[in-house]
Amino acid sequence: MTENQYPSEPLELNDDNFEEIVKRYPLVVVDFWAVWCPPCTLIAPVIHELARELSGRVVFGKIDVSRYKLTASKFGIMAIPTLLIFKKGNLVDRITGAFPKESILEKIKKYME
């Protein structure tokens, strides 16, 4: 897969496309969020920045836990924002809470090849 095939903005995920997206790309970070969640609103710009900065290496997705409860339940999402990191389709890490960009980037870099 070439760098041009990677989106530079977070993908909107749902219960139907979730599995296909996390398996399509080697490294995917999914933001579990909701409109009514103030900390989610705080990290949303960070997720967009990282999607642009890491385009070609990491794909970011967002899934609204209020609308897509099945996927949130499957991964035991009990607090938001929660970022799940998938490598080659497998869940390898999670970040729960609104952390600064540097902390999120540090965690993701551990999984970048």
Secondary structure, DSSP 8 states (H G I E B T S, - for coil): --GGGS-SS-EE--TTTHHHHHHHSSEEEEEEE-TT-HHHHHHHHHHHHHHHHTTTT-EEEEEETTT-HHHHHHTT--SSSEEEEEETTEEEEEEES---HHHHHHHHHTT--
